């Protein structure tokens, strides 16, 4: 059973009364609907159906439209009232219209073709066929689209046969079969086959904002915001810039240079701190080695590592010793991090690979490595770990 789609005839209608003709799990099929089903990079409509939340609208290959509700308390034949989430619907109409304008101008002005499109809750993305797009081009596109917005070009629809549509030389191939090809026409800007919903004029886009770009499948995907969301994102960026200006005591025109200097300075401090931490680890291990018991001529160290120390520094300090068996454990939430270092002649004292299974079983742990360093984590405490290490000493 098919729901008769009213959204093409009445794209601005916000409410509608219809009868339920079928119920499948938590989906309703109605005799008619103003709800646009998800497809073509555009989200399905949401809202309320007789007070019950409508979370999505979809359709199948037979063009049956399904209204997905959070709870099923309806019956076949019942009359229900659809109330669209108009902000959601209108935002997608704005984005879809903006996408046609942007893709049309990308093609006619810059020779860049659109590969795919996605309209999200906040951003519009256009994957291009270009391997690179200069930022200056993106800003020029932004200006061109906003000029079209100000010029208030009408947007309308035409229905063509395959032959007549093909003869128009559209920038994008027609994806539907048969006649009855629906073309969206942005006067003097773009004409393309499309089954989506659009605003009645480009002025309704309100604002088009270039947000950034990213690489995908060897192409450049351009990211934009539109309308109310564009204003919100611009104001959010401005607020962040003002706050950073206060934090760095810098006017906007010098903010980037001041921030770069601060980041470089922080990186230098971090590097010096790292060196200091490594030096402390080296000194502490050296002190423990001096006081350690020996098996044969090999010092054996059991080290309960302080919380503030990094196990990477312990591992680096290990290599400074020619012969050393080090068993180190650091208490963390839920257990310990463990490390066993077998330097030089220590390999004759403890064979990790032979004793690995019994060690990991005893400490409820995991991990491994290759000589001279083995490490991992365990649920057992450090005392249990040290005890298990002693059992491996030959």
N, C-alpha and C positions, 0 to 999 in steps of 0.2 A: 504494500500500500504506500502511496506517495503523498507526502504533504505538499500542498500547492504553495509554491514560493511566492510570497508577496513582496519580498525585500527588493526585487528589481523594480517593481512598479511603484513601491512606496518606501524608498530607503530611509526616509525621515520619520516614518511612523514608529512611535515608541511603545504603544500598547495595542493588543489585539485579542479578541475572543475567538476561540476555536474549539472544536470537538475532538476528543481522543478517539482514534480509530484502531490503535493497537498499543499494547504494552509489552515490552521485552525487558525483563529484569528491571533495572532502574532507568529505563529509557521510554519516552513517550513518542508515539507517532501521531501527529495531528492532521486534521483534514486540510488545514492551511496554516501558514506560519510567517511571521516577520523575522524569524531568527536565521541569520546567515550561518551556514555550516562551515566548519574549518576546512581550509583548502587554499591552494595557490599561494602559500606563504602567509595567509591571513588567519588569525584566530577565529574560532567559532564564537558565536554570541553567548553571553551569560546574562543573568538577571533573576527574575522570579516567575514561577508559574503557579498562579493561585496561592501565593505566599510561600511556596516551597522553592528553595534555592536551585536555580538552573546553573550548572557548573560547566557545561560545554554543549555545543551543537555540532553534530557530525552528519555525514551522509555516506551511503554505500555506493557500490558500482551501479546499482539500479536507480540511484538518485533518490532513495528513500531517506528522509531527514529524521534524525534521531535527536531528541531533547533529553539530555542526561541530567537527572535530578538527584538530590542527595538522599531523598527517601521516597518510596513508592507508596502513596496512599490514595491513588486514583483508581478509577474504573473506566472500562471502555464505554464510550458514549457520553461520558461526562463532559460538560462545558467548562473550559478553564480560561483564565485570563493571563496572557503573557505581558510582563513588564520588563522591557529591556534595560540592562545597565547601560544607559545612554552614553555616559562618559567613556566607557569601554568601547562601545560600537563606534562612536564619533571619532575617537582617537585613531582607530584603525582606518576609518574612511579618510581621515586627513593624511595618515602615513601612506596609504595606498595611492592617493592622488599625488602626493609629493614624490613617491617613487617613480611614477610614470613621467613626471616632469624631469626629474633628475636623470633617469635612464635615457630619456629622449635627448636631453642636452648633452649627456656624455657621448652619445653616438653622433649627433649632428655637429657638435662643436669640437670634439676631441677624438672622434673615431674609436671610442672605447665602447665595446659591446657588454651588455649585462648577461651574465651566465646564470645567476640565481638570485633570489630575493628572500629575505626573511623579515617579517614584521613582528617584533617582540612587544612585550608590555611597555618598554621604555625606549628601545632603540630600533631603528630601521637599518638593515644591512643590505648592501648591494655587492655581490661578488662580481667582479669584472673579469674580462679576458686578458687584462694587462698584467705583465710581470712586475710593473712598477708604475706608480702614479705620484708625481711630484706634489708636495703639499701645496705649492702655489696653484696648481691645477685644481686641487680640492677646494681651496678658498675661492677661486674664480667660479667654480661650479656653484658654490654656496651663494655667491652674489647673483649669478644668473638665475638661479631658482627663485631667490627672494625678489628679483625684479619681476619675474612671471607672477609671483604672488601679488605684488602691488598692482600689476596690470589687470588683474581680475579676469583671466581668460575663462570662458564658459567650458564646462565639461559635460559631454553628452554621449549617447550611445547610438550605434548604428548596427543593423543586422544585415549581413552579407552572405552570399553564397561563397563556397570555397574559391571559385574562379574569380569572382569580383574582388574578394579580399586579397587574393594572391596578386592581382593586377595592381594593387595599391603600393607594392614594394615595401611592405612593412619591415621595420628593423629587426623583428623577431619572428621566427617561424610560427605557424599556427599549429597548436597542439591538439585541437579537437578535430574529429572527423565529421564528414557530412556538411550539409548546408546549415544555415542558421548560425553563422559565425558572429559572435557578439564582439563588436569593436568598441573600445573606449577611446573617445576623441577629446584631447585637450586642444582646443582651437589654436591653430598656428604654432603648436609646440610638439605634439606627439599623437600618434595613432597606433594602437596595438590591440591584438586580440586578448581579452581578459574577462574572466567571470566573476571578478570581485566587485566590491562596493566602493564608491568614490564620492567625494564631495561634489556639490553642484558647480563650484567654481574654484579657481586656484586661490582666490582671496581667503577661502576657508582654511587653507593650510596654515595661515597666520604667520608662521616663522619656520625657517629651515636652517638647521645648524650642523656644520661639519664637526663631528665628535672625535674622529680618529680613523685609523686603518690597521689592518693586520694581514699577514700572509696566510693563504689557505690553498692547498693543492697547486702551488706554483703561481697562484693568482693573487691579486690584491683585493681584499674585501674592504669596502668603504663603510664607515659607520656614521649614522646621522641621528639627530633627534628632531622632533617636529612639534609645532604648536606649544601647548602648555608645558609639555615635558621639556622642550627646548629652552623655554624661559627658566624653568626650574634648574636645569643643568647649568645654564650660564650664570645664574645668580649664585648657585652653589660654588662654582669655580671662583667667582668674584669674592665670595665670603672667605673661601680658603686662602686666596691671595692676600686679602686684607689681614687675616689672622697671622699668616706667615710674615707679613710685613711688620706687624707688631712684635712678633717673637724675635725676629732678626734685626729689629730697629732699622728697617730699610724701606725707602719708597719703592713703588712697583717697578720702575725702570731699572733699579739696581738689585732687585730681589734675587734674580737667578744667580748673578755673580756672587752675591753674599752667601747664598745657600751652597753654591759649589765650594766656596772657601771653607765653610763650616763642615761640609761633608768630608772634604780632604783632611781637615784638621782632626775630625773624629776618627777617620781611618788611620791616621798616624798615631793617635793616642791608643787606639785599639791594637795596633801592631806592637807598640811599645809595651802595652799591658800583657800581650801574649808572650812576648819575650821574657818578661818578668815572671810570669806564671811558669814558663818552662824552666827558668833558672831555679825557681823555688822547688819545683818537682825534682830537679837534678840534685840540688843540695840535700833535700830530705831523704831521697833514696840513697845518696852517698853516706849519710849519717846512719841509716838503717843497715847498710851493708857492713859498715865498720863494726857494728854491735851484733851482727847476726851469727847464729850458730852455723857450723859448717858440716857438710856431709862430704867426707874426703877433704878435698881442698876447695870445694864449691860453697860459697855463702848461700844460705837459704833464708829468704826474707818473706815474712807474712805481714802484709801492709793493709791496715784498715784505712782506706783513703778518705780524707776529709771531704765533706759535702761540696766545699767551694772549689775543689780541684777537678781538673778535666782528665779523664782517663787517657786522652790523646797525649797529654804531657807526660804521663807515667810511662806510656809506651816509648816515647822519644827518649826519656831518661834511661831506659833499659839498655839501649844500644851503646851507651857510654861505658858499659862494664864488659870486660872480656869473658869472665866466667860468672854466671849468676843464675840462680833459680828464684824467680819472683812470683809470688802468689798474692795478688792484690784484689780487694773487694771494696766496692763503694755502695753504701746503703742508699737505695732510692725507694720511691713509693711502690709498694707491692713486691719488694725483693731486693736484689743486689745486681750490680754490674760487676762482672768478674774478669780477671786478666791473669794469664799465666805466661811468664816470660822464661824461655829456656836458652840462655846464652852460653856458647862455648861448651865446656865440659859438663855443663848442667844436663845435657842430653843423656848422659850416662846415669844421671840421678833420677830423672823423671821422663818416662816415655809417654807423652800425651796421647798419641794416636792409639797406643795399646790400651790405655786406661780411660779413653774418652767416654765410652758407653757407661762404665760404672760411675764415673764422676758426674756426668749429666743426670743419671738416674738418682744419685744420692742428693743432688742439689735441686732437683726438679727444674733443670735448666736446659738451655739450648745455646748453640754457638760452635765455634771451631776456628780454623785458621791454618797457617803453616808456619813451621819453625822459622824464627825463634819465638813467634808471638801467636797466642791463642786467646780468644776472648768471646764473651757472650753475656747472657743475662740468666738469672735464676730466681725462683720464688723463695728459696731457702735463705736463711740469714748468713752473714759473713762467717760466723763461728762454724756452722755446718760446712761451708765451703772450705775453710782452712783445714778442717778435720778430714774431709774427703781428699784434699791435696796430700796431706801427710800419708794417707793410706796408699798413695800411688808411688811414694818415694821408695826407690829400690835400695 
